[in-house]
């Protein structure tokens, strides 16, 4: 895989702003700073396991959200997706 970003931090500006600064297209700017897919999937899986684990410990959606710094809607979505993934296995 080549051309993807390797930095482990979130970007602070939009692709449009970066493209303007670089004098390139937005698509090129996105490709340059994009997180490699494997890294994203690994991070998402770790987050899903943590949310599921906290829920299995009996925590409420609100408590999980506060613990992880995400919204209660995100907690619900992650748990919904986790159930779907489990159905496929």
Buried (B, 14 or more C-beta within 10 A) or exposed (E): EEEBBEEEEEBEEEBEEBBEEEEBEBEBBBBBBBBEEEBEEEEEEEBBEBBBEBBEEEBEBEBBBEEBEBEBEBBBEBBEEBEEEEEEE
